[in-house]
């Protein structure tokens, strides 16, 4: 499963199960397809299809609703002796490919909603299953690095997809090709899982016979450690949502450079640098923090998030805010890569093996909640006076001590003797 890292000229290369690397390659291909549509879908459906911005926003939002259902089902099916990790991943790829295919042929609001509902459900199925595979194939000692590698593959694929999509669109390519490429990437991902990934569930025959099904959720509700973690994890995912919802609006409306507002091209460039930074520092940050416990690592991440929010506030007051904005996005890149591996690894470790899927689905549901709270709160703030908009970022920074306090408590109760919930 895991061997000691081999050193070549001072560089330590983790030696994971080959399926970790295969899964990372599949995730890179899948995210490459996602990158083709991530930023261009709203533009296409408003400017080319002719739908209103409001209707497009509502339609895109339906993916989050079906994604919640997908996460719940994905957790159950991942743990199921009938389905398991592999079949759930295959089903996820099928739904995602169908959803993208529907979007390729979308000409009205109804088909846009249908495509997003199908694709959102597929995405919901994906996360508990893929995170469980990584947990199954690793040990607590190397799990954080394994999650860092798969997240690195995600970011690489996403970045490549965004760049290639921009080139295709600027070259006069048809926007519908982007969705066709996205659908194709899921077909390739299906083929990778079908041919190269085996079922990784480590349940014994006796554990499979006593699969709890929906009652596993009832037992999960009794896990005090998990729900303390959920509280702080929703805070983190709310922070992350600010990068994709509130911050672009703030950069466009408030930040100035040489006396003028930042245009879309400059903002896109700043986020490209942010993504590149995340790719470059992902593995070094994971290596630097590997001797800390997961709550301690997340506390470090909270401190870094605070610095990023303070830098955003400063960028609104600076005469040439573009440079401060770049610093803020670089800080956010470090905050993000210090958070994601430890968050998934922590949940994997507190989860009983027979309920690992539903525990990881709860972790994924935190993202759905955070991405509901964050854009709503940030959107409200951006419609207020300039003073409120400025104070908003300092307010976010002021919440990080609360997150650290919760994580300190989580560290303490994690070290207490474990009392198993009654079945």
C-alpha positions in Angstrom: 0.0 0.0 0.0 2.7 2.5 0.9 6.5 2.3 0.8 9.1 4.7 2.2 9.8 7.6 -0.1 12.7 7.3 -2.5 15.1 10.1 -2.5 16.6 11.3 -5.7 18.9 14.3 -5.3 17.1 15.4 -2.1 13.6 15.0 -3.6 11.3 12.6 -1.8 8.8 11.0 -4.0 5.9 9.2 -2.2 5.4 5.6 -3.3 1.7 5.1 -3.1 -0.4 2.3 -4.4 -0.5 2.6 -8.2 -4.2 3.1 -8.1 -3.7 6.5 -6.3 -1.7 7.7 -9.3 -4.2 6.2 -11.8 -7.1 7.9 -9.9 -5.2 11.2 -9.9 -4.7 10.9 -13.7 -8.4 10.3 -14.1 -9.3 13.2 -11.9 -7.0 15.4 -13.9 -8.9 14.5 -17.1 -12.2 15.0 -15.5 -11.3 18.4 -14.1 -9.8 19.4 -17.5 -13.3 19.0 -18.9 -14.8 21.0 -16.1 -12.3 23.8 -16.7 -13.7 24.1 -20.3 -17.1 25.1 -19.0 -16.5 26.6 -15.5 -16.2 30.3 -16.5 -17.8 30.2 -19.9 -21.2 28.5 -19.2 -23.0 31.6 -17.8 -21.6 33.7 -20.7 -22.7 31.3 -23.3 -26.2 30.8 -22.0 -26.8 34.5 -21.6 -25.1 35.9 -24.7 -25.5 33.1 -27.2 -28.6 31.2 -26.1 -30.4 34.4 -25.1 -31.5 33.5 -21.6 -31.7 36.1 -18.9 -29.0 36.3 -16.3 -31.5 35.6 -13.6 -32.8 32.4 -15.3 -29.3 31.2 -15.9 -28.4 31.8 -12.3 -31.5 29.8 -11.2 -30.7 27.0 -13.6 -27.1 26.7 -12.5 -28.3 26.7 -8.9 -30.3 23.6 -9.4 -27.0 21.7 -9.8 -26.4 22.4 -6.1 -29.8 21.1 -5.1 -29.4 17.8 -7.0 -25.8 17.7 -5.8 -27.0 17.5 -2.2 -29.1 14.5 -3.1 -26.1 13.0 -5.0 -23.9 13.4 -1.9 -26.4 11.7 0.4 -26.9 8.8 -2.1 -23.2 8.7 -2.9 -22.3 8.2 0.7 -24.8 5.4 1.1 -23.8 3.7 -2.1 -20.1 4.0 -1.5 -20.6 2.1 1.8 -23.0 -0.4 0.2 -21.7 -4.0 -0.3 -23.8 -4.1 -3.5 -22.4 -0.8 -5.0 -19.2 0.1 -3.3 -16.7 2.8 -4.4 -16.0 1.6 -7.9 -19.6 1.3 -9.1 -20.5 4.6 -7.5 -17.7 6.3 -9.4 -18.8 4.7 -12.6 -22.4 5.9 -12.1 -21.1 9.4 -11.3 -19.2 9.5 -14.6 -22.4 8.3 -16.4 -24.6 11.0 -14.9 -22.0 13.7 -15.5 -21.5 12.8 -19.1 -25.3 12.8 -19.7 -25.6 16.1 -18.0 -22.9 17.7 -20.2 -24.4 16.2 -23.3 -27.8 17.7 -22.5 -26.1 21.1 -22.0 -24.4 20.7 -25.4 -27.8 20.6 -27.0 -29.5 23.2 -24.7 -31.6 25.9 -26.4 -34.0 26.9 -23.7 -34.4 27.2 -19.9 -36.0 23.8 -19.4 -33.2 21.8 -21.0 -30.7 24.0 -19.1 -32.3 23.0 -15.8 -32.4 19.3 -16.8 -28.8 19.3 -17.8 -27.7 20.9 -14.5 -29.8 18.6 -12.4 -28.3 15.5 -14.0 -24.8 16.8 -13.9 -25.2 18.1 -10.3 -26.3 14.7 -9.2 -23.3 13.1 -10.8 -21.0 15.5 -9.1 -22.6 14.7 -5.8 -22.0 11.0 -6.3 -18.4 11.6 -7.2 -16.9 13.2 -4.1 -17.7 10.6 -1.3 -16.6 7.8 -3.6 -13.3 9.3 -4.8 -12.3 10.5 -1.4 -13.1 7.0 0.1 -10.9 5.3 -2.5 -7.9 7.5 -1.4 -8.6 6.7 2.2 -8.8 3.0 1.5 -5.5 2.9 -0.3 -3.5 4.9 2.3 -2.5 4.9 6.0 -3.0 7.8 8.5 0.7 8.5 8.1 0.6 9.2 4.3 -3.1 10.0 3.7 -2.6 13.8 3.8 0.1 13.6 1.1 -2.2 11.4 -1.0 -5.1 13.9 -0.8 -2.6 16.6 -1.7 -1.6 14.7 -4.8 -5.2 14.2 -6.0 -6.0 17.8 -5.3 -2.9 18.8 -7.3 -4.3 16.7 -10.2 -7.6 18.5 -9.8 -6.0 21.9 -10.0 -3.8 21.0 -12.9 -6.7 19.7 -14.9 -8.8 22.7 -14.0 -6.1 25.1 -15.0 -5.4 23.4 -18.3 -9.1 23.3 -19.1 -9.5 27.0 -18.4 -6.5 27.9 -20.6 -7.5 25.6 -23.5 -11.1 26.8 -23.4 -9.9 30.5 -23.5 -7.8 29.7 -26.5 -10.6 27.8 -28.2 -13.1 30.7 -27.6 -10.7 33.4 -28.7 -10.0 31.4 -31.9 -13.6 31.7 -32.8 -14.6 28.2 -31.7 -18.2 27.2 -31.0 -19.1 27.4 -27.3 -21.0 24.1 -27.6 -17.7 22.4 -28.3 -16.8 23.2 -24.7 -19.7 21.1 -23.3 -19.0 18.3 -25.8 -15.3 18.2 -24.6 -16.6 18.2 -21.0 -18.9 15.2 -21.8 -16.0 13.4 -23.5 -13.7 13.9 -20.5 -16.3 12.1 -18.3 -16.5 9.2 -20.8 -12.7 8.9 -20.6 -12.9 9.0 -16.8 -15.4 6.2 -16.9 -13.0 4.1 -19.0 -10.2 4.8 -16.6 -12.3 3.6 -13.6 -13.6 0.6 -15.5 -10.2 -0.6 -16.7 -7.8 0.4 -13.9 -9.6 0.9 -10.6 -10.6 -2.1 -8.5 -13.1 -2.1 -5.7 -11.1 -0.8 -2.7 -13.6 -1.3 0.2 -11.8 -3.2 3.0 -14.9 -4.5 4.7 -14.8 -8.0 5.9 -17.6 -10.4 4.9 -19.2 -10.0 8.3 -19.1 -6.2 8.1 -20.7 -6.4 4.7 -23.5 -8.6 6.0 -24.2 -6.0 8.7 -24.3 -3.0 6.3 -26.5 -0.5 8.1 -27.9 1.4 5.1 -30.0 4.5 6.1 -29.6 3.6 9.8 -25.9 4.5 9.3 -27.0 8.2 9.2 -28.8 7.8 12.5 -25.6 6.5 14.1 -23.6 9.3 12.4 -25.7 11.9 14.1 -24.4 10.7 17.4 -20.8 11.5 16.6 -20.0 14.6 18.6 -16.5 14.9 17.1 -17.9 14.9 13.5 -20.4 17.6 14.2 -17.9 19.9 15.9 -15.8 19.5 12.8 -18.8 20.2 10.6 -19.3 23.5 12.3 -15.8 24.7 11.6 -15.7 23.1 8.2 -18.7 25.2 7.1 -16.7 28.3 8.1 -13.8 27.2 5.9 -16.0 26.4 2.9 -17.7 29.8 3.3 -14.3 31.4 3.2 -13.5 29.4 0.0 -16.7 30.5 -1.7 -15.7 34.1 -1.3 -12.9 33.5 -3.9 -15.4 32.5 -6.6 -18.4 34.7 -5.8 -17.7 37.8 -3.8 -14.0 38.6 -4.6 -14.4 39.0 -8.4 -17.2 41.6 -7.9 -15.1 43.4 -5.3 -12.1 43.5 -7.5 -14.2 44.9 -10.4 -16.1 47.5 -8.4 -13.7 48.7 -5.7 -10.0 48.0 -6.5 -8.2 50.5 -8.6 -4.9 50.5 -10.5 -3.4 53.7 -11.9 -6.7 55.5 -11.2 -8.9 53.0 -13.1 -11.0 50.0 -12.2 -9.7 46.5 -12.9 -11.2 45.0 -16.1 -12.2 41.4 -16.6 -8.9 40.5 -18.3 -6.9 41.7 -15.4 -9.1 39.9 -12.9 -8.9 36.7 -14.9 -5.1 37.0 -14.9 -5.0 37.5 -11.1 -7.0 34.3 -10.7 -4.8 32.4 -13.1 -1.8 33.4 -10.9 -3.8 32.2 -7.9 -4.4 28.8 -9.5 -0.8 28.5 -10.6 0.4 29.3 -7.0 -1.9 26.6 -5.7 -0.4 24.1 -8.0 3.2 25.0 -7.2 2.8 25.0 -3.4 0.4 22.1 -2.9 2.9 19.4 -2.2 5.5 21.6 -0.4 2.9 22.9 2.0 1.6 19.3 2.7 5.1 18.2 3.4 5.8 21.2 5.7 2.6 20.6 7.8 2.7 16.8 7.9 4.0 16.6 11.5 1.0 18.6 12.8 -2.3 17.1 13.7 -5.2 17.9 11.4 -6.8 20.4 13.8 -3.5 22.1 14.2 -3.0 22.2 10.4 -6.5 23.7 10.0 -5.7 26.3 12.6 -2.6 27.3 10.6 -4.9 27.5 7.5 -7.3 29.8 9.5 -4.5 32.2 10.3 -3.5 32.3 6.6 -7.1 33.0 5.6 -7.2 35.9 8.0 -4.1 37.4 6.4 -5.7 37.0 2.9 -8.9 38.8 4.0 -6.8 41.6 5.5 -4.9 42.0 2.3 -8.2 42.2 0.3 -9.3 45.0 2.7 -6.0 46.8 2.1 -6.3 46.4 -1.7 -9.5 48.6 -1.6 -7.6 51.5 0.0 -4.3 51.2 -2.0 -3.6 53.6 -4.9 -2.5 50.6 -7.0 -4.6 47.8 -5.5 -3.8 45.3 -8.3 -0.5 44.4 -6.5 -2.1 44.0 -3.1 -4.9 41.9 -4.8 -2.2 39.7 -6.3 -0.7 39.2 -2.8 -4.1 38.4 -1.4 -4.8 35.8 -4.0 -1.3 34.2 -3.4 -2.1 34.1 0.3 -5.5 32.5 -0.4 -3.7 29.8 -2.5 -1.6 28.8 0.4 -4.6 28.9 2.7 -6.6 26.7 0.4 -3.9 24.0 -0.1 -3.2 23.8 3.6 -6.9 23.2 4.2 -8.1 20.6 1.6 -5.8 17.6 2.3 -6.2 17.8 6.1 -9.9 18.3 6.0 -10.5 15.1 4.0 -7.9 13.1 5.9 -9.4 14.1 9.2 -12.8 12.9 8.3 -11.4 9.6 6.9 -9.6 8.9 10.1 -12.6 9.6 12.5 -14.9 7.5 10.3 -15.5 3.8 11.0 -14.4 1.9 7.9 -18.0 0.6 7.3 -19.3 4.2 7.3 -16.5 6.0 5.6 -18.7 6.9 2.6 -21.4 8.7 4.6 -18.8 10.5 6.7 -17.1 11.8 3.6 -20.5 12.7 2.1 -21.1 14.9 5.2 -17.7 16.5 4.5 -18.8 17.2 1.0 -22.1 18.6 2.1 -20.3 21.2 4.1 -19.2 22.6 0.7 -22.8 22.8 -0.4 -23.7 24.7 2.7 -20.7 27.0 2.6 -21.4 27.8 -1.1 -24.9 28.7 -0.2 -24.0 31.0 2.8 -20.9 32.6 1.2 -22.4 34.0 -2.1 -25.6 35.1 -0.3 -23.7 37.0 2.4 -21.1 38.4 0.0 -23.7 39.5 -2.5 -25.6 41.4 0.2 -22.3 43.0 1.3 -21.3 44.1 -2.2 -24.7 46.0 -2.6 -24.0 48.1 0.6 -22.1 51.3 1.1 -18.3 51.4 0.5 -17.7 51.4 4.2 -19.7 48.2 4.7 -18.0 46.6 1.7 -14.6 47.4 3.2 -15.5 46.3 6.7 -16.9 43.0 5.3 -13.4 41.6 4.7 -12.2 42.6 8.1 -15.3 40.9 9.5 -14.4 37.7 7.8 -10.8 38.0 9.2 -12.3 38.5 12.7 -14.1 35.2 12.5 -10.9 33.2 12.2 -10.2 33.3 15.9 -13.6 31.6 16.4 -12.5 28.9 14.0 -9.2 28.4 15.8 -11.1 28.1 19.2 -13.4 25.4 17.7 -10.3 23.6 16.3 -8.6 23.8 19.7 -11.7 22.2 21.3 -11.8 19.6 18.5 -8.1 18.7 19.2 -8.9 18.2 22.9 -12.0 16.0 22.4 -10.2 14.0 19.7 -7.6 13.0 22.2 -10.3 11.8 24.7 -11.2 8.1 24.9 -13.7 7.2 22.2 -17.2 6.2 23.2 -18.8 4.3 20.3 -22.4 5.3 19.5 -25.0 2.7 20.3 -26.6 0.9 17.4 
